[in-house]
Amino acid sequence: MNSEHGTIMGLIQGNARSFEAMRLWLTFTGSPTSRIDKCIFGPITELDDFSFEDFTIRSE
């Protein structure tokens, strides 16, 4: 989610390998038009089933 502070917040769901790949991409690469100053991840919870079916961009 794009916040009013110019930051991004989000949730990631996927298997451990995909999650780690996305975490590394967000930390070190990101979108070609983005600038990454720091990347903070909250607690990680293992899920039995995933609830996301697709990707969406939302604003706060």
C-alpha positions as CSV (number, residue, x, y, z in Angstrom):
1,M,0.0,0.0,0.0
2,N,1.3,3.5,-0.8
3,S,1.2,5.6,2.3
4,E,0.7,9.3,2.7
5,H,4.3,9.5,4.0
6,G,5.8,8.3,0.7
7,T,6.5,4.9,2.0
8,I,5.2,1.4,1.0
9,M,3.5,-1.1,3.3
10,G,2.6,-4.6,2.2
11,L,2.0,-8.3,2.9
12,I,3.7,-11.2,1.2
13,Q,2.4,-14.7,1.0
14,G,4.2,-17.6,-0.6
15,N,6.4,-20.6,0.1
16,A,9.6,-20.0,2.0
17,R,11.8,-19.8,-1.1
18,S,9.6,-17.4,-2.9
19,F,9.2,-15.3,0.2
20,E,12.9,-15.0,0.7
21,A,13.4,-14.1,-3.0
22,M,10.8,-11.3,-2.7
23,R,12.3,-10.1,0.5
24,L,15.8,-9.8,-1.1
25,W,14.4,-8.1,-4.2
26,L,12.5,-5.5,-2.1
27,T,15.5,-4.9,0.1
28,F,18.2,-4.5,-2.6
29,T,16.5,-4.0,-6.0
30,G,12.9,-2.9,-6.0
31,S,10.9,-1.3,-8.9
32,P,13.1,0.5,-11.5
33,T,11.4,3.8,-10.7
34,S,11.8,3.4,-6.9
35,R,14.5,4.5,-4.4
36,I,15.0,2.2,-1.5
37,D,16.4,4.0,1.6
38,K,15.6,1.2,4.0
39,C,13.5,-1.9,4.2
40,I,11.9,-3.1,7.4
41,F,10.0,-6.4,7.7
42,G,7.7,-7.2,10.6
43,P,7.0,-10.6,12.2
44,I,6.8,-13.6,9.9
45,T,3.8,-15.9,10.4
46,E,3.6,-19.3,8.7
47,L,0.2,-19.9,7.1
48,D,-1.5,-23.2,6.4
49,D,-3.3,-21.7,3.3
50,F,-2.7,-18.5,1.3
51,S,-5.5,-16.0,1.0
52,F,-4.2,-13.8,-1.8
53,E,-5.0,-14.7,-5.4
54,D,-3.4,-11.8,-7.2
55,F,-1.5,-8.6,-6.8
56,T,-3.1,-5.2,-6.3
57,I,-1.8,-1.7,-5.6
58,R,-3.8,0.3,-3.0
59,S,-3.5,3.7,-1.5
60,E,-4.0,4.6,2.1
